[in-house]
Amino acid sequence: MSKNDVQNAIEKILNKNRYSFDDLCDIMFLLRSENGCPWDREQTHKSIRNNLIEETYEAIEAIDNNDISLMKEELGDVLLQVVFHCRIAQDSNEFDINDVTDGLCKKLIKRHPHVFGDIIAADSGTVLKNWDDIKTKTKKFNSFAESMNGISPALPALIRAGKIGEKGAKAGFDFESALDSLEKAKEEITEVEQALRNGGEVSVAEEIGDLLLAVVSVARLSGINAEEALYNANEKFISRFETVEKKALENGIDLNKTDKKTKIGLWENAKAVKIEKNS
């Protein structure tokens, strides 16, 4: 594409008042063209890998905060990453955006036989079972272990642990109840304690991993999303610590130098303040 062609395409883009998905693809083509942006032209799938992760988490934050305006912006940033990767692939003759949408549409049609076929699914539970069965056949998993290995290792560990537990449950390998699972978690706490007393970083790490896995099972069998539960706990901790820090400052207390009893008192006060606000 000549410099003159690029300039004409730019002018065409600039003369628009509202842009479509096709315009986004055209803009990305211009940015990656010989006379476009040097930075965009240099990027690879791996060099912008973390961008996709960051933009996804920012979109999730907007969803969690129910910020519709920010959600629109952040979903746009996620979409940009998809288009960016497709453009990189097209420049290397690997695939293009149409290959991606084609594959996606075919997948949606195949996994919704109750809409595009003659299968009956009266409720969402049946839909999810059909989806999982079709996915297993499509990916040609011959065992539950293979399906567990098919769960992306790139997922946050708590989410992945929950999904692995679900696969195990479908194979009939699960605890009878959340309370039954809790007993296993208690066993793991004892083993963590023993590892701490005996020393050995590797042993402690292994036992803590087992404990976390057991806790995720308790959450799953209680109908609780472990990732969301930990997220909420993090937010609660930050909120309470803000109260602790504020009270310490008001009373001239240095948290780095004060005694344990005073810190516990400040923490209990912060918990009480939160309870009063919620009541």
BASE-683779 format. One line per field, with one value per residue (C-alpha): x, y, z; residue number from 0. Coordinates in steps of 0.2 Angstrom, whole numbers, plus 5000, padded with zeros to 4 digits. Each point is the difference from the previous one (the first is absolute). Last residue first. Layout:
N
xx	X, ...
yy	Y, ...
zz	Z, ...
resi	NUM, ...
This chain:
279
xx	4865, 5013, 5009, 4999, 5008, 5014, 5004, 5000, 5013, 5011, 4999, 5006, 5014, 5005, 4999, 5011, 5013, 5000, 5003, 5014, 5010, 5003, 5016, 4996, 4982, 5005, 4986, 4996, 4982, 4993, 5013, 4996, 4982, 5003, 5012, 4987, 4986, 5010, 5005, 4981, 4997, 5016, 4995, 4982, 5006, 5012, 4986, 4989, 5013, 5003, 4981, 4999, 5015, 4992, 4983, 4988, 4987, 5005, 5007, 5011, 5006, 5005, 5009, 5009, 5005, 5007, 5011, 5006, 5005, 5009, 5010, 5004, 5007, 5011, 5007, 5004, 5009, 5010, 5005, 5006, 4997, 4994, 4988, 4994, 4997, 4991, 4988, 4997, 4995, 4988, 4992, 4999, 4990, 4988, 4998, 4995, 4987, 4994, 4997, 4988, 4991, 4999, 4992, 5003, 5017, 5005, 5006, 4984, 5008, 4988, 5007, 5018, 4996, 4992, 5015, 5011, 4989, 5001, 5019, 5001, 4990, 5011, 5016, 4997, 4998, 5016, 5001, 4985, 4988, 5004, 5010, 4984, 4992, 5014, 4998, 4981, 5004, 5000, 4999, 4997, 4999, 4984, 4993, 5004, 4993, 4984, 4998, 5004, 4988, 4986, 5003, 4999, 4984, 4992, 5004, 4993, 4983, 4988, 5013, 4993, 5012, 4993, 5013, 5005, 4993, 5000, 5016, 5009, 5018, 5001, 4993, 5011, 5016, 4996, 4998, 5016, 5010, 4993, 5003, 5019, 5002, 4992, 5013, 5014, 5011, 5019, 5006, 5012, 4992, 4983, 5007, 5005, 4983, 4991, 5010, 4996, 4981, 4999, 5010, 4989, 4985, 5007, 5002, 4983, 4994, 5009, 4991, 4982, 5003, 5006, 4984, 4990, 5009, 4992, 5015, 5002, 4998, 5013, 5012, 4997, 5004, 5016, 5005, 4997, 5011, 5014, 5000, 4999, 5014, 5010, 5001, 5005, 5018, 4996, 4988, 5012, 5002, 5012, 4987, 4990, 5016, 5005, 4982, 4995, 5009, 5005, 4982, 4997, 4991, 4990, 4995, 4994, 4990, 4992, 4995, 4993, 4990, 4993, 4994, 4991, 5004, 4989, 5003, 5011, 5011, 5016, 4999, 4999, 5014, 5010, 4997, 5005, 5016, 5004, 4997, 5012, 5014, 4998, 4992
yy	4985, 5001, 5015, 4993, 4984, 5010, 5010, 4984, 4993, 5015, 5000, 4982, 5005, 5014, 4989, 4987, 5013, 5006, 4982, 4997, 5014, 5017, 5003, 4998, 5005, 5017, 5006, 5018, 4998, 5007, 4992, 4983, 5002, 5004, 4986, 4988, 5007, 4998, 4982, 4996, 5006, 4991, 4984, 5000, 5003, 4985, 4989, 5005, 4994, 4985, 4995, 5005, 4988, 4986, 5001, 4994, 4986, 4992, 4985, 5012, 5010, 4984, 4994, 5016, 4998, 4983, 5007, 5014, 4987, 4989, 5015, 5005, 4982, 5001, 5018, 4993, 4985, 5011, 5012, 4988, 5001, 4986, 5012, 5008, 4983, 4994, 5015, 4998, 4982, 5005, 5013, 4986, 4989, 5015, 5002, 4982, 5003, 5015, 4988, 4990, 5016, 5005, 4984, 4982, 5004, 4997, 4987, 4995, 5005, 5015, 5005, 4999, 5012, 5012, 4999, 5004, 5015, 5006, 4998, 5010, 5014, 5001, 4998, 5015, 4993, 4998, 4981, 4999, 4986, 4986, 4991, 4997, 4994, 4987, 4994, 4998, 4988, 4998, 5019, 5002, 5019, 5000, 4985, 5009, 5017, 4991, 4992, 5017, 5009, 4987, 5001, 5019, 5000, 4987, 5011, 5015, 4993, 4992, 4993, 4991, 4995, 5002, 5012, 5018, 5006, 4984, 4995, 5014, 4994, 4997, 5018, 5008, 4991, 5004, 5018, 5000, 4992, 5012, 5015, 4995, 4996, 5017, 5008, 4993, 4985, 4995, 5010, 5009, 5017, 4991, 4994, 5017, 5007, 4986, 5004, 5019, 4996, 4990, 5013, 5014, 4990, 5000, 5019, 5002, 4989, 5013, 5015, 4993, 4993, 5018, 5007, 4986, 5001, 4985, 5000, 4981, 5003, 5014, 4989, 4986, 5012, 5005, 4981, 4997, 5015, 4994, 4982, 5006, 5012, 4986, 4991, 5016, 4995, 4982, 5002, 5011, 5019, 5009, 5008, 5007, 5009, 5007, 5007, 5000, 5003, 4981, 4995, 4994, 5016, 5000, 4982, 5004, 5015, 4989, 4987, 5013, 5007, 4983, 4999, 5017, 5018, 5016, 5017, 4996, 5012, 4994, 4982, 5006, 5012, 4986, 4989, 5014, 5002, 4981, 5000, 5014, 4992, 4984, 4984
zz	5300, 4987, 5006, 5018, 4995, 4991, 5016, 5010, 4988, 5001, 5019, 5000, 4989, 5011, 5016, 4991, 4996, 5018, 5007, 4987, 5006, 4991, 4991, 4981, 5003, 5007, 5011, 5001, 5004, 4984, 4990, 5008, 4996, 4982, 4998, 5007, 4990, 4984, 5006, 5001, 4982, 4994, 5008, 4994, 4982, 5002, 5007, 4985, 4988, 5010, 4999, 4981, 4996, 5011, 4992, 5013, 4997, 5017, 4991, 4990, 5015, 5010, 4984, 4999, 5018, 4996, 4986, 5011, 5013, 4988, 4993, 5018, 5002, 4985, 5005, 5017, 4994, 4987, 5014, 5012, 5018, 5012, 5009, 4985, 4991, 5016, 5000, 4981, 5003, 5014, 4988, 4987, 5012, 5003, 4981, 4999, 5014, 4990, 4985, 5010, 5006, 4982, 4995, 4994, 4994, 4982, 4987, 4991, 4983, 4999, 5017, 4994, 4986, 5012, 5011, 4985, 4997, 5018, 5000, 4983, 5008, 5015, 4990, 4989, 4982, 4990, 5004, 4987, 5004, 4987, 5013, 5010, 4984, 4997, 5018, 4997, 4986, 4982, 4996, 4981, 5001, 4990, 5011, 5016, 4994, 4995, 5017, 5009, 4989, 5002, 5019, 5000, 4990, 5012, 5015, 4991, 4998, 4988, 4988, 4985, 4986, 4982, 4993, 5000, 5016, 5011, 4990, 5008, 5001, 4981, 4996, 5012, 4994, 4982, 5004, 5009, 4986, 4987, 5012, 5002, 4981, 4996, 5012, 4990, 5001, 4998, 4985, 5011, 4997, 5004, 5016, 5006, 4994, 5010, 5015, 4999, 4997, 5016, 5009, 4994, 5006, 5018, 4999, 4993, 5015, 5011, 4992, 5001, 5018, 5005, 4995, 5007, 5017, 5009, 5012, 4997, 4981, 4999, 5010, 4988, 4985, 5009, 5003, 4981, 4996, 5011, 4993, 4982, 5002, 5008, 4983, 4991, 4997, 4998, 4985, 4992, 4999, 4989, 4988, 5015, 5006, 4983, 4996, 4982, 4984, 4998, 5007, 5018, 5005, 4983, 5002, 5018, 4994, 4987, 5013, 5011, 4985, 4996, 5018, 4997, 5003, 5002, 4994, 4985, 4991, 5009, 4993, 4982, 5004, 5007, 4984, 4989, 5010, 4999, 4982, 4998, 5010, 4989, 5006
resi	278, 277, 276, 275, 274, 273, 272, 271, 270, 269, 268, 267, 266, 265, 264, 263, 262, 261, 260, 259, 258, 257, 256, 255, 254, 253, 252, 251, 250, 249, 248, 247, 246, 245, 244, 243, 242, 241, 240, 239, 238, 237, 236, 235, 234, 233, 232, 231, 230, 229, 228, 227, 226, 225, 224, 223, 222, 221, 220, 219, 218, 217, 216, 215, 214, 213, 212, 211, 210, 209, 208, 207, 206, 205, 204, 203, 202, 201, 200, 199, 198, 197, 196, 195, 194, 193, 192, 191, 190, 189, 188, 187, 186, 185, 184, 183, 182, 181, 180, 179, 178, 177, 176, 175, 174, 173, 172, 171, 170, 169, 168, 167, 166, 165, 164, 163, 162, 161, 160, 159, 158, 157, 156, 155, 154, 153, 152, 151, 150, 149, 148, 147, 146, 145, 144, 143, 142, 141, 140, 139, 138, 137, 136, 135, 134, 133, 132, 131, 130, 129, 128, 127, 126, 125, 124, 123, 122, 121, 120, 119, 118, 117, 116, 115, 114, 113, 112, 111, 110, 109, 108, 107, 106, 105, 104, 103, 102, 101, 100, 99, 98, 97, 96, 95, 94, 93, 92, 91, 90, 89, 88, 87, 86, 85, 84, 83, 82, 81, 80, 79, 78, 77, 76, 75, 74, 73, 72, 71, 70, 69, 68, 67, 66, 65, 64, 63, 62, 61, 60, 59, 58, 57, 56, 55, 54, 53, 52, 51, 50, 49, 48, 47, 46, 45, 44, 43, 42, 41, 40, 39, 38, 37, 36, 35, 34, 33, 32, 31, 30, 29, 28, 27, 26, 25, 24, 23, 22, 21, 20, 19, 18, 17, 16, 15, 14, 13, 12, 11, 10, 9, 8, 7, 6, 5, 4, 3, 2, 1, 0
